[in-house]
Amino acid sequence: FRVTPEVEGLPNNSSGTPYTVTRQFTLDFLNRQGAQIAIDASRYWPTADGPGTLDGAGTPVNLEGVVASSGSVYESFFNAWRAPPPPGISWPALNIGFSNQVAILYGDPADPLGHTPLPEVDDNLGHRSMEPPMALWNTVSGNYQVVSNGIPITPDRLFLANDFNPNPRTGIGFTTNNHLILVAVDGGGSPWVGMRVTELGWFMATNVDVFNGINADGGGSTTLAIATPEPHLVNFP
């Protein structure tokens, strides 16, 4: 597995801390990494295209939530440039460990860097991650855990207006026997087409047997690329 690594030497953002990566199309990532399959994951900020770039490719950005690439942790569980998480808990992150064990993790607020996951979570919002503590290795963040121990997310846990609209969606999760599931939902336009957050959770739990899964970046960024027989996009963003 491979997550976009941090890019050193980028300029500072408006808060005085460095940008961490540059925007890259999913298909370009697949080609440059020699991957078999690739999907967009963490949300980014700012969303404006940089000057002189093609649709934003190469624009320095920060990512929401914690990110780790081959054990190198950058960004924080508590980064929330575009939308804050619910009070008292971070947004969820899906971590694939060094030995390919997998879990959905939440941040420990006691760590000022936001790089340490809680060993377990069982809060009043329905999040559950009863896994032994594991080091962050390849980690991407979402903005909801849409399936928790086989149970889809319910509308009462949503609090952002856009969550109730159909939109293109990216879902990442795993089954009870640790098969990785990647979901790309096309949509967009006006009137809105796609899935609501609750619909994504229901689809992942009931149609593709996801036991735990997150709603990752979506909207116009939703892209799934595969290299069979030649590298190409599966969906039509």
C-alpha positions as CSV (number, residue, x, y, z in Angstrom):
1,F,0.0,0.0,0.0
2,R,1.1,3.5,-0.7
3,V,0.0,6.9,0.5
4,T,1.2,10.2,-1.0
5,P,4.4,11.1,0.9
6,E,5.1,14.5,2.4
7,V,6.8,17.0,0.1
8,E,9.6,18.9,1.9
9,G,10.4,22.6,1.3
10,L,7.0,23.9,0.4
11,P,6.0,27.4,1.4
12,N,4.0,28.3,4.5
13,N,0.2,28.5,4.5
14,S,-1.8,31.4,5.9
15,S,-1.4,30.1,9.5
16,G,2.4,30.2,9.2
17,T,3.0,26.4,9.0
18,P,4.2,24.6,5.9
19,Y,2.1,23.1,3.2
20,T,2.7,19.4,3.2
21,V,1.9,18.0,-0.3
22,T,1.1,19.2,-3.8
23,R,-2.1,18.3,-5.6
24,Q,-1.9,15.4,-7.9
25,F,-4.5,13.7,-10.2
26,T,-5.3,10.1,-9.1
27,L,-4.4,8.7,-12.5
28,D,-1.0,10.5,-12.3
29,F,-0.4,9.0,-8.9
30,L,-1.2,5.5,-10.2
31,N,1.2,5.9,-13.1
32,R,4.1,7.5,-11.1
33,Q,3.8,4.9,-8.3
34,G,3.4,1.9,-10.7
35,A,0.2,1.0,-8.8
36,Q,-2.5,-1.4,-9.7
37,I,-5.3,0.7,-8.3
38,A,-5.6,4.2,-6.8
39,I,-8.3,6.4,-5.2
40,D,-8.5,9.9,-3.9
41,A,-8.6,10.0,-0.1
42,S,-7.9,12.9,2.3
43,R,-9.7,16.3,1.9
44,Y,-7.3,19.2,1.1
45,W,-7.1,23.0,1.7
46,P,-7.0,25.4,0.0
47,T,-9.3,24.3,-2.8
48,A,-8.5,27.2,-5.2
49,D,-6.3,26.2,-8.1
50,G,-2.8,27.6,-8.0
51,P,-1.6,30.1,-10.6
52,G,-0.2,28.6,-13.7
53,T,-1.4,25.1,-13.0
54,L,-3.8,22.9,-14.9
55,D,-6.9,22.2,-12.8
56,G,-4.8,22.7,-9.7
57,A,-2.2,20.0,-10.3
58,G,1.0,21.0,-8.4
59,T,-0.8,23.4,-6.1
60,P,0.7,23.3,-2.5
61,V,-2.0,22.2,0.0
62,N,-2.5,20.8,3.5
63,L,-4.7,17.8,4.1
64,E,-7.4,17.5,6.7
65,G,-6.9,14.9,9.5
66,V,-3.8,12.9,10.1
67,V,-1.8,11.4,7.2
68,A,1.0,8.9,7.3
69,S,3.1,7.5,4.4
70,S,5.3,4.4,5.1
71,G,5.5,5.3,8.7
72,S,6.2,9.0,8.2
73,V,3.4,10.9,9.9
74,Y,2.4,14.4,8.7
75,E,-0.6,16.5,9.4
76,S,-2.7,16.1,12.6
77,F,-5.8,14.2,13.7
78,F,-7.2,17.6,14.6
79,N,-6.5,19.5,11.3
80,A,-9.8,20.8,10.2
81,W,-9.2,23.5,7.6
82,R,-12.6,23.3,6.0
83,A,-14.9,21.7,8.5
84,P,-14.4,21.0,12.3
85,P,-15.1,17.5,13.6
86,P,-17.7,16.9,16.3
87,P,-16.8,18.4,19.7
88,G,-14.5,16.1,21.8
89,I,-13.4,13.8,19.0
90,S,-11.3,13.9,15.9
91,W,-12.3,13.0,12.4
92,P,-11.6,9.2,11.8
93,A,-8.6,7.9,10.0
94,L,-8.2,4.5,8.3
95,N,-4.7,3.0,9.0
96,I,-3.1,0.1,7.3
97,G,-0.3,-1.0,9.6
98,F,3.2,-2.2,8.9
99,S,2.0,-5.8,8.7
100,N,-1.1,-4.8,6.7
101,Q,-3.4,-5.0,9.8
102,V,-6.2,-2.4,9.5
103,A,-8.2,-0.3,11.8
104,I,-10.1,3.0,12.0
105,L,-8.5,5.3,14.5
106,Y,-9.2,8.6,16.3
107,G,-6.8,11.1,17.7
108,D,-5.6,11.4,21.3
109,P,-6.1,15.0,22.4
110,A,-3.3,14.6,24.9
111,D,-0.8,14.7,22.1
112,P,-0.2,18.3,21.0
113,L,1.1,17.2,17.6
114,G,-2.1,15.2,16.9
115,H,0.0,12.2,15.8
116,T,-1.1,9.7,18.4
117,P,-4.2,7.5,18.0
118,L,-6.5,6.6,20.9
119,P,-6.3,2.9,21.8
120,E,-10.0,2.5,21.6
121,V,-13.1,4.7,21.1
122,D,-16.7,4.1,22.2
123,D,-18.3,7.5,22.4
124,N,-21.9,8.7,22.3
125,L,-21.8,9.3,18.5
126,G,-21.5,5.7,17.7
127,H,-17.9,5.4,16.8
128,R,-16.2,2.1,17.8
129,S,-12.7,1.0,17.1
130,M,-11.8,-1.8,19.5
131,E,-8.4,-2.6,18.1
132,P,-5.2,-3.0,20.0
133,P,-3.0,0.1,19.8
134,M,-1.2,0.3,16.5
135,A,1.4,2.6,15.0
136,L,0.4,4.9,12.1
137,W,1.9,3.5,8.9
138,N,-0.2,4.2,5.8
139,T,-3.0,6.4,7.0
140,V,-5.7,8.5,5.3
141,S,-8.5,10.6,6.9
142,G,-12.2,11.0,6.3
143,N,-14.9,13.2,7.8
144,Y,-17.3,10.5,9.0
145,Q,-17.1,6.8,10.0
146,V,-20.0,5.8,7.9
147,V,-19.9,2.1,9.0
148,S,-19.2,1.2,12.6
149,N,-19.0,-2.6,13.3
150,G,-21.3,-3.3,10.4
151,I,-23.9,-0.6,11.4
152,P,-24.4,2.3,8.9
153,I,-24.2,5.9,10.1
154,T,-27.6,7.5,11.0
155,P,-28.8,11.0,10.1
156,D,-28.7,12.3,13.7
157,R,-24.9,12.1,13.6
158,L,-24.5,14.5,10.6
159,F,-24.0,18.2,11.3
160,L,-22.8,19.7,8.0
161,A,-25.4,21.0,5.6
162,N,-23.7,19.4,2.6
163,D,-23.8,15.9,4.2
164,F,-27.6,15.8,3.5
165,N,-27.1,16.4,-0.3
166,P,-26.4,13.8,-2.9
167,N,-22.8,14.2,-4.1
168,P,-20.0,12.3,-5.6
169,R,-18.5,10.3,-2.7
170,T,-15.3,8.3,-1.9
171,G,-15.6,5.5,0.6
172,I,-12.8,3.4,2.0
173,G,-13.4,0.4,4.3
174,F,-12.7,-3.2,5.1
175,T,-14.6,-6.4,5.6
176,T,-14.6,-8.7,8.6
177,N,-11.8,-10.8,6.9
178,N,-9.8,-7.6,6.1
179,H,-10.5,-7.2,2.4
180,L,-10.0,-3.6,1.4
181,I,-13.0,-2.0,-0.2
182,L,-12.8,1.1,-2.3
183,V,-16.0,2.9,-3.4
184,A,-16.3,5.7,-5.9
185,V,-19.7,7.2,-6.5
186,D,-20.1,9.5,-9.5
187,G,-22.5,12.5,-9.4
188,G,-22.5,16.2,-9.1
189,G,-24.3,18.8,-11.3
190,S,-27.6,20.6,-10.6
191,P,-29.9,19.1,-9.5
192,W,-27.5,17.1,-7.3
193,V,-26.7,13.5,-8.2
194,G,-24.8,11.0,-6.2
195,M,-25.2,9.7,-2.6
196,R,-25.9,11.3,0.7
197,V,-23.5,10.4,3.5
198,T,-26.1,8.0,5.1
199,E,-26.7,6.4,1.7
200,L,-22.9,5.8,1.3
201,G,-22.8,4.1,4.7
202,W,-25.9,1.9,3.9
203,F,-24.4,0.9,0.5
204,M,-21.0,0.0,1.9
205,A,-22.5,-2.0,4.8
206,T,-25.2,-3.9,2.8
207,N,-23.9,-4.1,-0.8
208,V,-20.2,-4.7,-0.3
209,D,-20.0,-6.1,3.2
210,V,-17.9,-3.3,4.8
211,F,-17.6,-3.8,8.5
212,N,-15.8,-0.5,9.2
213,G,-15.5,2.3,6.7
214,I,-15.0,6.1,6.3
215,N,-16.4,8.8,4.0
216,A,-13.2,10.2,2.5
217,D,-12.8,13.2,0.1
218,G,-15.5,13.4,-2.5
219,G,-17.2,16.0,-4.7
220,G,-15.3,16.7,-8.0
221,S,-12.2,15.0,-6.6
222,T,-13.8,11.6,-6.6
223,T,-11.7,9.4,-8.9
224,L,-10.9,5.7,-9.0
225,A,-8.1,4.6,-11.4
226,I,-7.0,1.1,-12.2
227,A,-4.2,-0.4,-14.3
228,T,-6.0,-3.3,-16.1
229,P,-5.2,-3.7,-18.9
230,E,-3.8,-0.1,-19.2
231,P,-4.0,2.7,-16.6
232,H,-7.4,4.4,-16.9
233,L,-10.1,6.1,-14.8
234,V,-13.0,3.8,-13.8
235,N,-15.5,6.6,-13.2
236,F,-16.3,9.8,-15.2
237,P,-15.8,12.8,-12.9
